[in-house]
Amino acid sequence: MSTDLTELGVAAIRDGVAKGDFTAVEVAEAFNANVAAAGALNAFIVATPEKAIEAAKATDARRAAGQVLGKMGGVPIGMKDLFATKGVATTAASHILEGFTPEYESTVSQKLWDAGAGMLGKLNLDQFAMGSSNETSYYGNVINPWKRNGSKAALVPGGSSGGSAAAVAAHICAAATATDTGGSIRQPAAFTGTVGIKPTYGRCSRWGIVAFASSLDQAGPIARDVRDTAIMLKSMASVDPKDTTSVDLPVPDYEAAIGRSIKGLRVGIPKEYRVDGMPAEIDALWQKGAEWLKAQGAEIVDISLPHTKYALPAYYIVAPAEASSNLARYDGVRYGLRIPGDDIVGMYENSRAAGFGREVQRRILIGTYVLSAGYYDAYYVRAQKVRTLIKRDFDEAWNKVDVVLTPATPSPAFAPGEITDPVQMYLNDIFTVTVNMAGLPGIAVPAGLSADGLPLGLQLIGKPFGEETLFQTAAAIEQAAGGYTAESWW
């Protein structure tokens, strides 16, 4: 069922449209057909085939007029349903935002449309980006297109950007936007054999993105390979006067970093990431990744990041605290769901009780508790101090190394319902949260298959605004590992 054009990624579509090998409209029609046929994956909350065609027609018209096409000219993408899209429902996969249609466009999505990309639809996610398996969405679970060898049982695609990762892996969009607060780009990328980068905090504008934890959230792309991810990030990144946390630094041509030699690059291996109970195949993959880089001329350096063990507990204080503050605006008054009550307080309570899912309620309660009088210093202030120490560990490591190599996840994809304990679910972020706490860039790249035939990823962590080095090093791993495609589901 998958057509030839949907086998192509961002770079191939962009170059093919520019050369006239095929039209942007032909590409959009092929991907629209795949979106329509892939309902079983539940990757999209809403499809917008007309938007994809409209953008494609504009690209074809530009080419016909002899004009230069944008960096994403003719490329159909999926938009995580956390990004505000003018005139198209934006729900954060929550009942409380059902029916909300923004009258404005997020900065990141607008930059992609300006670069010539077209929108296939809004992608499913964990509700308000809170989750590691895409099981908390009001619109139901997203299904991973990968299956265990010899099994037809469904697996989760990871979260929160599960719809983005599943759609890219299943070839129902060429690439997708995503967001990462504690691993929500890198973990689903690792679970689906795709590439995902969380850029440095401030690299992409957060304006128009539904907020989870404002000091941790960052937009980034998920795509099929390292080059496609680099092209996407170039189009997404910018300073933005509407987001004071966005950074006014030039955006490099990330694509130019692909294929550069890594000879002499110093790669750090942090001993603290060898956690108790880590599966042997994850450890073996990590060793293999280091050997691949060493074979290409990199220097492997053992390092220590001593405060790593405090990262997860500190994260699950900071993130819920900021969520409890950010989600206070959903009160049933101005937009979204409204459930009447005896008085205005009753209306607030009824709307929030019906509108927020269990995981969102859990995090709001945790966050409100740690910010409350008598507990603020004991929890929130202490967690922020730990955060400073985590960042300092990395600052000291950068004197010795250029990039850090770790596993991306503690396991391959698991089945829906397999993990019911919230704390056990939070452990999925064990290798990824340090990056958000320190505001650093991190990329997940496919590096192998588990014994069950499921994708496994490695993570590279870079210096602040060191995304070029991450793309350069990730491309070296990708070249050594080869690509991984979910063949079975079509």
C-alpha positions as MATLAB code, in Angstrom:
seq = 'MSTDLTELGVAAIRDGVAKGDFTAVEVAEAFNANVAAAGALNAFIVATPEKAIEAAKATDARRAAGQVLGKMGGVPIGMKDLFATKGVATTAASHILEGFTPEYESTVSQKLWDAGAGMLGKLNLDQFAMGSSNETSYYGNVINPWKRNGSKAALVPGGSSGGSAAAVAAHICAAATATDTGGSIRQPAAFTGTVGIKPTYGRCSRWGIVAFASSLDQAGPIARDVRDTAIMLKSMASVDPKDTTSVDLPVPDYEAAIGRSIKGLRVGIPKEYRVDGMPAEIDALWQKGAEWLKAQGAEIVDISLPHTKYALPAYYIVAPAEASSNLARYDGVRYGLRIPGDDIVGMYENSRAAGFGREVQRRILIGTYVLSAGYYDAYYVRAQKVRTLIKRDFDEAWNKVDVVLTPATPSPAFAPGEITDPVQMYLNDIFTVTVNMAGLPGIAVPAGLSADGLPLGLQLIGKPFGEETLFQTAAAIEQAAGGYTAESWW';
ca = [
       0.000    0.000    0.000;
       2.922    2.323    0.715;
       3.755    4.281   -2.438;
       7.211    5.024   -3.790;
       6.987    8.731   -2.963;
       6.221    8.011    0.700;
       9.460    6.012    0.892;
      11.301    9.326    0.474;
      12.441   11.499    3.349;
      12.799   15.268    3.679;
      16.023   15.698    1.674;
      14.898   13.420   -1.160;
      11.486   15.109   -1.471;
      12.969   18.609   -1.302;
      15.593   17.799   -3.969;
      13.192   15.832   -6.187;
      10.580   18.604   -6.219;
      13.255   21.231   -6.928;
      14.612   19.198   -9.857;
      11.157   18.449  -11.257;
      11.368   14.664  -10.797;
       7.834   14.852   -9.377;
       5.495   17.591   -8.196;
       4.828   18.639   -4.630;
       1.135   17.880   -5.223;
       1.970   14.269   -6.178;
       3.943   13.920   -2.939;
       1.141   15.428   -0.839;
      -1.462   13.147   -2.455;
       0.675   10.071   -1.755;
       1.128   10.956    1.906;
      -2.532   11.938    2.297;
      -3.446    8.458    1.017;
      -1.137    6.851    3.595;
      -2.610    8.949    6.411;
      -6.125    7.876    5.393;
      -5.086    4.215    5.241;
      -3.262    4.193    8.590;
      -6.157    4.823   10.962;
      -5.273    1.701   12.950;
      -2.139    3.415   14.274;
      -4.200    6.315   15.699;
      -1.237    8.630   15.065;
      -3.342   11.616   13.948;
      -5.999   13.364   16.023;
      -7.144   15.311   12.979;
      -6.055   15.004    9.344;
      -5.764   18.130    7.180;
      -5.291   16.802    3.627;
      -6.437   20.112    2.150;
      -3.635   21.971    3.979;
      -1.020   19.615    2.536;
      -2.392   20.093   -1.000;
      -2.647   23.874   -0.597;
       1.030   24.159    0.447;
       2.080   21.765   -2.340;
       0.277   23.826   -4.984;
       2.064   26.957   -3.717;
       5.432   25.179   -3.988;
       4.699   23.936   -7.523;
       3.635   27.454   -8.523;
       6.889   28.893   -7.165;
       8.898   26.357   -9.131;
       6.909   27.034  -12.303;
       7.646   30.751  -11.876;
      11.362   30.021  -11.574;
      11.510   31.087   -7.913;
      13.813   29.542   -5.319;
      11.978   26.980   -3.167;
      12.134   27.011    0.619;
      14.315   24.622    2.646;
      11.239   22.402    3.156;
       9.675   23.026   -0.268;
       7.163   20.296   -1.061;
       7.702   18.296    2.160;
       4.489   17.104    3.926;
       4.890   16.900    7.706;
       2.858   16.077   10.791;
       2.380   18.669   13.547;
       2.289   17.500   17.163;
      -1.048   18.656   18.580;
       0.726   20.875   21.104;
       1.551   23.507   18.470;
      -1.156   26.108   17.854;
      -2.311   26.001   14.224;
      -4.552   28.807   12.995;
      -8.017   27.544   12.131;
      -7.184   23.924   13.018;
      -8.134   22.308   16.340;
      -5.344   22.272   18.948;
      -6.179   20.028   21.894;
      -2.932   18.860   23.585;
      -4.751   15.464   23.417;
      -6.921   16.591   26.354;
     -10.690   16.713   26.806;
     -10.365   20.134   28.447;
      -9.234   21.714   25.146;
     -11.759   19.884   22.995;
     -13.189   22.290   20.436;
     -10.433   24.882   20.844;
      -9.405   26.357   17.484;
      -6.637   28.973   17.709;
      -6.789   32.237   15.785;
      -2.977   32.311   15.653;
      -0.055   30.158   14.501;
       2.852   29.003   16.680;
       6.215   30.486   15.704;
       7.710   27.059   14.908;
       4.837   25.952   12.680;
       4.783   29.322   10.885;
       8.508   29.020   10.155;
       7.934   25.557    8.651;
       5.087   26.808    6.443;
       7.296   29.734    5.372;
       9.986   27.184    4.407;
       7.503   25.398    2.113;
       6.328   22.508    4.313;
       2.701   21.363    4.205;
       0.606   20.029    7.107;
      -0.864   16.525    6.880;
      -2.589   16.903   10.241;
      -2.260   17.172   14.018;
      -0.482   14.274   15.713;
      -1.576   12.417   18.829;
       0.438   12.630   22.062;
       0.273   11.968   25.769;
      -2.209   14.413   27.276;
      -0.502   17.798   27.810;
       2.754   15.967   26.914;
       2.624   14.092   30.223;
       3.581   10.460   29.681;
       6.138    8.064   28.255;
       3.909    5.692   26.290;
       1.115    7.694   24.626;
      -1.417    5.921   26.855;
      -2.656    9.124   28.534;
      -4.192   10.711   25.404;
      -7.913   11.485   25.562;
      -8.018   10.308   21.930;
      -6.665    6.834   22.671;
      -3.327    5.069   22.402;
      -1.011    5.470   19.440;
       0.258    2.128   18.154;
       3.934    1.603   17.330;
       4.311    0.330   13.730;
       7.025   -2.052   14.988;
       6.149   -5.513   16.339;
       8.181   -8.078   18.234;
       9.480  -10.907   16.073;
       6.762  -13.517   15.559;
       4.105  -11.432   17.360;
       1.218   -9.261   16.255;
       0.689   -7.741   19.700;
       0.559   -3.941   19.827;
       3.434   -1.976   21.354;
       3.608    1.629   22.568;
       5.532    4.190   20.476;
       6.876    5.995   23.539;
       5.821    9.445   24.637;
       4.868   12.099   24.809;
       5.555   12.571   21.077;
       4.243    9.087   20.245;
       2.099   10.180   17.300;
       5.052   12.025   15.767;
       7.422    9.059   16.095;
       4.893    6.437   14.934;
       3.835    8.505   11.915;
       7.434    9.039   10.774;
       8.337    5.363   11.325;
       5.231    4.221    9.404;
       5.935    6.569    6.463;
       2.663    8.432    6.890;
       4.572   11.711    7.086;
       8.064   12.633    5.901;
       8.938   14.202    9.267;
       7.157   15.644   12.288;
       7.417   18.318   14.930;
       7.674   17.195   18.528;
       8.449   18.605   21.965;
      10.741   17.371   24.721;
      10.361   18.228   28.418;
      12.116   15.188   29.916;
      12.701   12.860   26.952;
       9.521   13.234   24.888;
      11.382   13.453   21.563;
      14.294   11.100   22.224;
      12.465    8.213   23.917;
       9.773    7.764   21.207;
      12.431    8.162   18.499;
      14.406    5.329   20.124;
      11.264    3.155   20.385;
      10.417    3.574   16.685;
      13.803    3.475   14.934;
      13.648    7.173   14.034;
      15.966   10.119   14.774;
      14.891   12.840   17.206;
      16.732   15.855   18.575;
      15.926   18.021   21.579;
      17.770   21.253   20.834;
      19.405   23.502   23.425;
      16.851   25.332   25.579;
      16.107   28.580   23.757;
      17.062   27.356   20.282;
      13.417   27.153   19.127;
      10.661   29.542   20.131;
       8.079   28.177   22.566;
       5.482   30.778   21.554;
       2.211   29.141   20.556;
       3.131   25.748   22.061;
       0.877   24.522   24.870;
       3.088   24.787   27.957;
       3.882   21.843   30.259;
       6.998   22.985   32.182;
       8.253   26.286   30.823;
      11.875   26.001   31.967;
      12.222   22.508   30.431;
      10.010   22.437   27.285;
      11.738   22.615   23.916;
      10.494   21.953   20.389;
      12.426   19.733   18.006;
      11.992   17.435   15.012;
      11.611   13.680   14.505;
      12.589   12.348   11.079;
      13.786    9.161    9.375;
      17.487    9.918    9.396;
      20.031   12.381   10.748;
      20.139   14.547    7.591;
      16.355   14.986    7.509;
      16.350   15.931   11.194;
      19.065   18.530   10.557;
      17.071   20.084    7.689;
      13.942   20.265    9.874;
      15.736   21.879   12.821;
      17.273   24.535   10.553;
      13.747   25.550    9.526;
      12.345   25.433   13.088;
      15.019   27.319   15.034;
      15.015   31.094   15.522;
      15.044   33.916   17.996;
      11.530   35.242   18.635;
      10.579   38.552   20.262;
       7.401   36.792   21.510;
       9.511   34.302   23.541;
      12.041   35.964   25.832;
      13.708   32.587   26.518;
      14.597   32.147   22.833;
      18.252   32.916   22.150;
      19.545   35.402   19.595;
      22.276   33.296   18.002;
      22.728   32.539   14.281;
      21.196   29.201   13.218;
      23.930   27.176   11.490;
      23.389   25.081    8.377;
      23.092   21.849   10.324;
      22.940   19.756    7.160;
      26.517   20.814    6.346;
      27.716   18.948    9.479;
      26.602   15.576    8.070;
      29.572   13.562    6.824;
      32.246   15.602    8.592;
      35.054   13.485   10.051;
      34.899   12.831   13.793;
      38.658   12.184   13.969;
      39.965   13.622   17.229;
      36.469   14.142   18.707;
      36.434   13.392   22.448;
      33.442   11.242   23.438;
      32.555   10.987   27.127;
      31.148    7.796   28.674;
      29.544    8.665   32.047;
      29.862    5.846   34.590;
      26.689    6.946   36.409;
      24.531    5.871   33.445;
      25.349    2.217   34.174;
      22.222    1.826   36.255;
      21.231   -1.221   38.286;
      19.202   -3.736   36.318;
      20.079   -2.299   32.916;
      19.415   -5.012   30.305;
      22.549   -6.615   28.868;
      21.519   -5.727   25.319;
      21.345   -1.994   26.189;
      24.810   -2.134   27.753;
      26.175   -4.067   24.744;
      24.691   -1.484   22.355;
      26.331    1.324   24.317;
      29.719   -0.438   24.091;
      29.207   -1.012   20.374;
      28.401    2.668   19.842;
      31.648    3.682   21.540;
      33.585    1.196   19.383;
      32.001    2.570   16.177;
      33.061    6.097   17.094;
      36.545    4.972   18.109;
      36.936    3.154   14.779;
      36.207    6.447   13.017;
      38.934    8.277   14.919;
      37.149    9.541   18.031;
      38.748    9.353   21.458;
      36.693    7.593   24.149;
      36.988    9.217   27.591;
      35.499    7.906   30.846;
      33.814   10.727   32.767;
      31.755   11.210   35.915;
      28.458   13.097   36.213;
      27.991   12.522   39.956;
      24.580   14.186   40.409;
      22.899   12.064   37.710;
      21.167    9.885   40.319;
      19.253   12.910   41.622;
      18.070   14.060   38.194;
      14.880   11.997   37.950;
      13.513   12.825   41.433;
      14.422   16.502   40.994;
      12.775   16.553   37.560;
       9.554   15.092   38.987;
       9.418   18.031   41.409;
      10.312   20.846   38.988;
       8.162   19.663   36.047;
       4.905   19.082   38.011;
       5.424   22.366   39.898;
       5.609   24.293   36.628;
       2.724   22.230   35.200;
       0.492   23.048   38.152;
       1.124   26.747   37.485;
       0.771   26.530   33.681;
      -2.389   24.434   33.757;
      -4.190   26.819   36.141;
      -5.401   28.726   33.028;
      -7.690   25.838   31.998;
     -10.734   26.808   34.029;
     -13.687   26.388   31.662;
     -14.236   30.147   31.413;
     -12.619   31.382   28.196;
     -12.174   28.343   25.950;
     -12.431   24.574   25.826;
     -14.608   22.348   27.986;
     -17.094   23.880   30.447;
     -19.096   21.785   32.931;
     -21.652   23.910   34.847;
     -21.655   23.986   38.652;
     -23.700   25.555   41.457;
     -21.363   28.564   41.431;
     -18.173   29.663   39.664;
     -15.934   27.572   41.947;
     -18.098   24.532   41.244;
     -17.794   25.215   37.528;
     -13.988   25.388   37.823;
     -13.882   22.143   39.798;
     -16.294   20.271   37.522;
     -14.553   21.429   34.318;
     -11.077   20.519   35.546;
     -12.189   17.190   37.035;
     -13.850   16.138   33.777;
     -11.301   17.750   31.462;
      -7.972   16.540   32.849;
      -6.942   12.863   32.677;
      -5.576   10.935   35.660;
      -1.889   11.492   34.888;
      -2.411   15.230   34.383;
      -4.362   15.422   37.652;
      -1.601   13.466   39.417;
       1.063   15.906   38.241;
      -1.006   18.978   39.087;
      -1.520   17.606   42.616;
       2.198   16.824   43.034;
       3.117   20.254   41.703;
       0.648   22.121   43.890;
       1.896   20.187   46.932;
       5.608   20.928   46.345;
       4.843   24.635   45.830;
       2.645   24.917   48.921;
       3.591   26.800   52.088;
       5.767   24.663   54.326;
       6.962   22.411   51.496;
       8.291   24.913   48.940;
      11.803   25.079   50.463;
      11.946   21.375   51.248;
      11.059   20.303   47.706;
      11.037   22.936   44.966;
      13.980   25.055   46.155;
      16.032   21.940   46.855;
      15.233   20.483   43.420;
      16.381   23.710   41.756;
      19.672   23.487   43.686;
      20.125   19.918   42.422;
      19.439   21.188   38.925;
      22.301   23.678   39.291;
      24.619   20.842   40.358;
      23.584   18.694   37.378;
      24.422   21.562   35.016;
      27.754   22.089   36.789;
      28.645   18.404   36.295;
      28.235   18.877   32.551;
      30.098   22.198   32.559;
      33.088   20.435   34.117;
      32.800   17.494   31.694;
      33.060   19.855   28.705;
      36.653   20.594   29.750;
      37.455   16.969   28.897;
      35.017   15.947   26.156;
      33.134   17.371   23.157;
      30.083   15.102   23.334;
      28.631   12.486   25.718;
      27.372    9.043   24.614;
      24.677    7.198   26.608;
      21.786    4.800   25.989;
      18.553    6.557   24.971;
      16.137    4.299   26.889;
      16.438    1.537   29.513;
      14.490   -0.921   27.304;
      12.912   -1.356   23.871;
       9.211   -0.588   23.341;
       6.760   -2.331   25.681;
       3.096   -3.285   25.381;
       0.197   -0.990   26.347;
      -0.837   -1.738   29.923;
       2.479   -3.452   30.676;
       3.599   -0.651   33.013;
       0.887    0.468   35.437;
       3.007    1.893   38.277;
       3.561    5.632   37.620;
       7.061    5.568   39.166;
       8.027    2.625   36.955;
       6.775    4.619   33.955;
       8.789    7.671   35.029;
      11.966    5.514   34.952;
      11.680    5.527   31.139;
      13.167    9.036   31.360;
      16.207    7.980   33.390;
      18.731    8.649   30.602;
      17.025   11.712   29.137;
      15.950   14.082   31.947;
      19.465   15.315   32.805;
      19.603   16.955   29.368;
      16.451   19.016   30.031;
      17.500   19.874   33.570;
      20.811   21.260   32.227;
      19.220   22.884   29.145;
      21.510   20.935   26.790;
      20.899   19.475   23.324;
      20.432   15.703   22.987;
      19.818   13.462   19.987;
      18.549    9.875   19.795;
      19.773    7.834   16.834;
      18.839    4.225   15.927;
      21.775    1.934   16.629;
      20.526   -1.652   16.630;
      17.748   -4.139   17.227;
      16.809   -5.971   20.398;
      16.668   -9.763   20.632;
      12.952   -9.390   19.813;
      13.716   -7.377   16.668;
      12.739   -3.994   18.133;
      14.720   -0.776   17.582;
      17.180    0.444   20.193;
      18.643    3.941   20.256;
      21.763    5.652   21.505;
      21.773    9.198   22.852;
      24.383   11.874   22.250;
      24.463   14.917   24.553;
      26.156   18.107   23.410;
      27.451   21.411   24.689;
      25.009   24.347   24.732;
      24.212   25.186   21.091;
      26.457   22.297   20.023;
      23.818   20.761   17.727;
      26.240   20.706   14.777;
      28.560   18.358   16.674;
      25.566   16.172   17.585;
      24.491   15.860   13.932;
      28.090   15.156   12.881;
      28.522   12.421   15.523;
      25.014   10.967   15.096;
      25.665   10.632   11.352;
      28.819    8.638   12.167;
      26.762    6.245   14.352;
      24.035    6.039   11.695;
      26.598    5.146    9.022;
      28.073    2.376   11.197;
      24.700    1.018   12.370;
      22.728    1.161    9.120;
      19.042    2.084    8.934;
      16.066    0.363   10.541;
      12.599    0.355    9.014;
       9.308   -0.965   10.357;
       8.368   -3.224    7.447;
       5.721   -5.386    8.998;
       2.743   -3.161    9.638;
       1.724   -2.250    6.090;
];
